[in-house]
């Protein structure tokens, strides 16, 4: 499901912007920091979804935290990597 979501995001969002080589950027002064709020909100929502799914599957609470945290970190890192190769944005350490 996550892979399908990332493919869809790449085709529906990033395909509209010119690609570039890997680059970093400091976007701390942009977007009035609202993108950071978006990152936090997305992390929380994905974490909740993951924890509820793992709880439903009978996974222990400790393992829910470990697997859920790794899942959210991996998924949002993939999105940040998409930003790396977009001429419009770039990799932001602050977003990580």
C-alpha positions in Angstrom: 0.0 0.0 0.0 2.8 2.4 0.9 4.6 1.7 -2.3 1.5 2.3 -4.4 0.9 5.6 -2.5 4.5 6.7 -3.3 4.1 5.8 -7.0 0.9 7.7 -7.2 2.4 10.7 -5.4 5.3 10.6 -7.9 3.0 10.5 -10.9 0.3 12.9 -9.6 2.4 15.6 -7.8 6.1 15.4 -8.7 5.6 14.7 -12.4 4.4 18.3 -12.9 7.7 19.7 -11.8 11.1 19.6 -13.4 13.5 17.0 -12.0 17.1 17.8 -11.0 20.1 16.2 -9.4 20.2 15.5 -5.7 20.5 18.8 -3.8 19.8 20.1 -0.4 18.1 23.3 0.6 17.4 25.3 3.7 13.7 26.0 3.6 13.5 27.4 7.2 12.4 30.8 6.0 9.8 29.5 3.5 6.1 28.6 3.9 5.9 30.3 7.3 7.0 27.0 8.7 3.6 25.5 7.8 5.2 22.6 6.0 6.8 21.6 9.3 3.3 21.5 10.8 2.3 19.3 7.9 5.2 17.0 8.5 4.3 16.7 12.2 0.6 16.1 11.4 1.3 13.5 8.7 3.7 11.7 11.1 1.1 11.6 13.8 -1.7 10.4 11.6 0.4 7.7 9.9 1.7 6.6 13.3 -1.9 6.3 14.6 -3.0 4.3 11.6 0.0 2.0 11.9 -0.5 1.5 15.6 -4.2 0.7 15.2 -3.4 -1.7 12.4 -0.7 -3.4 14.4 -2.9 -3.5 17.5 -5.7 -5.1 15.4 -3.2 -7.7 14.3 -2.3 -8.5 17.9 1.2 -7.0 18.0 2.5 -6.0 21.4 2.5 -2.3 22.3 6.3 -2.2 22.4 6.5 -3.7 18.9 3.8 -1.3 17.7 6.0 1.6 18.7 9.1 0.2 17.1 7.5 -1.0 13.8 5.2 2.0 13.6 8.0 4.5 14.1 10.2 2.8 11.5 7.3 2.7 9.0 6.5 6.4 9.4 10.2 7.4 9.2 10.7 5.3 6.1 7.6 6.6 4.3 8.2 10.2 5.0 11.9 9.9 4.2 10.9 8.6 0.8 8.8 11.7 0.2 11.7 13.9 1.3 13.9 12.0 -1.3 11.3 12.9 -3.9 11.9 16.5 -2.9 15.6 16.0 -3.4 15.2 15.4 -7.1 12.8 18.2 -7.7 14.1 21.5 -9.0 11.3 23.2 -7.1 12.3 22.0 -3.7 15.3 20.0 -2.4 16.2 17.9 0.5 15.7 19.7 3.8 17.5 18.5 6.9 15.0 20.4 9.0 12.1 18.4 7.5 13.9 15.2 8.4 
